[in-house]
Amino acid sequence: MDFITALEKEFIAQANTAQSCAMEAYMKNHFPFFGIAMPQRRAILKSVSAEYSDNIKANARALAFQLYEKPQREFHYCAIELLIQNCSKKLQKDDIQWIEQLLLTYSWWDTVDTISKYLLGRYLTQFPEQTNMVIEKFSNASNIWLNRSTLLFQLEYKKNTNFSILEAVCEHFKESNEFFIQKAIGWALREYSKINPITVQNYVISTNLKPLSKKEALRIIEKQKL
């Protein structure tokens, strides 16, 4: 039995129909689910991965894309986790191609946000000379998920966040009527407000952001005033 077959066998054995219906509804019925919650899913992945560790280390990228060919969303989550665990700390320059492909495949906020933070974000840390090119390409794309990734890729950076880049991308999208873009602007600014609240507050005050973006951006700052 190979890794993917073994993983699928465990998912089928532990599937929960009642829970799958709730999970599918939460994701607007875009994807089928086995109904396996994150802690249980990760435990299954860890157990099965231990039996196939050598194969996974040698073929993580290929296995991840094979998992992405499966319809159930749990497979997609596992694919991303394999890539984070096995590839994200030592990426190659041309890996931006499959990172972009992942962002465009079965796209929804749950996978896009994780890919943006832990794969795209780490890629641009390792290849900073690619930042301007990638951000320009993704922010000017007609796909909202590539757009969203340019707002969220610095979420893991904390004090190393380049606010000039964040500000530029927020400016680029501040007039957008797309919910997921407005929300991402607010989220990115809110995260940075944990590091530099004055900068975020001054930016929000001086910029004509959409109400949702503004509300999300100032959530922590306003709470601290109470």
DASULVEN-V49677 format. One record per pair of residues at least 24 apart in sequence whose ideal C-beta (glycine too) atoms are under 6 Angstrom apart, sorted by the first residue. I is the first residue (numbers start at 1). GAP is how many residues later the second one is. D is the distance in Angstrom with one decimal. If there is no record, write none. Layout:
I/GAP/D
I/GAP/D
//
This chain:
3/49/4.0
3/52/5.8
4/62/5.8
6/42/5.0
7/41/4.9
10/34/4.8
11/63/5.9
30/78/5.6
31/42/4.2
32/39/5.4
32/40/5.3
33/40/5.2
34/38/5.4
34/40/5.2
36/38/5.5
41/33/5.4
45/33/5.1
60/26/3.8
60/27/5.6
68/37/5.9
76/30/5.8
76/35/5.8
80/34/5.5
84/34/4.8
88/30/5.8
88/31/5.7
88/34/4.7
91/32/5.1
91/35/5.4
93/34/5.7
99/24/6.0
103/42/5.4
103/43/5.7
103/46/5.6
107/38/4.2
112/33/4.7
112/36/5.9
116/33/4.1
116/36/4.1
116/37/5.0
117/38/4.5
117/39/5.3
120/29/5.5
120/33/4.6
121/32/4.3
121/35/5.1
139/30/6.0
139/33/5.4
144/34/5.5
144/36/5.8
147/34/6.0
148/32/5.6
148/36/4.8
151/33/4.1
151/34/6.0
151/37/4.8
152/32/5.7
152/36/6.0
155/36/5.6
159/36/5.3
161/31/5.4
174/35/5.5
182/28/4.8
182/30/4.4
182/31/4.8
185/28/4.1
186/27/4.4
186/30/2.3
186/31/4.6
187/29/5.9
189/28/3.7
190/26/5.6
190/27/5.4
190/29/5.5
190/30/5.8
193/27/5.3
193/28/5.5
197/24/5.3
//
